[in-house]
Amino acid sequence: MKINRVRPPLRILVVEDNQDIAENIGDYFEARGHVLDFAMNGIGGLHLALTEEYDVMILDIMLPGMDGLTLCKKLRESSARQI
């Protein structure tokens, strides 16, 4: 007999400057019950990533303010959590 376990929703941070792409990602994951936050630039994404807890981050590479690779590097250097 297979037991279906209900998984809690993931908290997902989407850092994407293209609104259409961000909306598509949001529609997909929200339809599956997950909770999303959005940032439209690297600086806002870094702020959210450092001040909130997320299970997953979807990160664009080419962002205004700070590119995704720099954001990832700064997050790894500054975060209290292992990333």
N, C-alpha and C positions, 0 to 999 in steps of 0.2 A: 504494500500500500504506500503510495507516494503522499508525503505530507507537504502541503503548500505553506511555506512560511511567509508571512507578510514582513517585508523589509521596510524599515523606516525610510522616509524620504532623504535623499542626499541634499546637502547644502552646496550649491554650485555658484562659483563666481565666474562670470563671463566678462572678459576684457576684450572688447571688440569695437572699433570705431565706425564700422559700417553698420548702420542701423538695420538694414534689411537682413544681413547675416545674423546679427544679434537677435532679431525677432524670430527668425527661423529656428535658431538654437533654442531660444526660450520656449517657443511653441512646442517643440519636440519634447523637451524635458518636463515642462509643466504639465503636458498631457499625461505624463507617466507619474505624476504626483510629486515631483521634486521641487525644491524651493530655490529660486535663483535671485542673485543680485547682479547688477550690470554696472560696468564702468566703461566710459567712452574714450578714455585715454590712459596712458601708462601711469601718470601720477595718481589719478583717482583709483586705479586698480591696485597700486601698491598700498595706498592708504587703507582701502577696504581689506586687503589681504593681511595687513598687519594688525588691524583693529577688530576684525571679526574672525570667526572660525568657519572654515569651509572644508568639505570632504574632497572637492574637486575644483580645479581652476582650468577654465578654457581660455587660453591666452593667445592673442594675435601677436605676430612678430613685428609688423610695421604699424606702430601706433604714434599718435601725436603726443608731444610732451616728454615721453620716454619710451624707447622701443621695448618690445617684449623680452628680448634677451637681457637687456640692462635691468628691467623690472625683476626678472627671475633671479639674476645675480644679487641684486640688492635685497630681495626677499630672503634668499638663503643666508645672507650675511646678517640680517636684522631680526629674523624671526626667532621667537623663543621655542617654537616647535621644529622638529626635524622635518625637512622638506627634501 
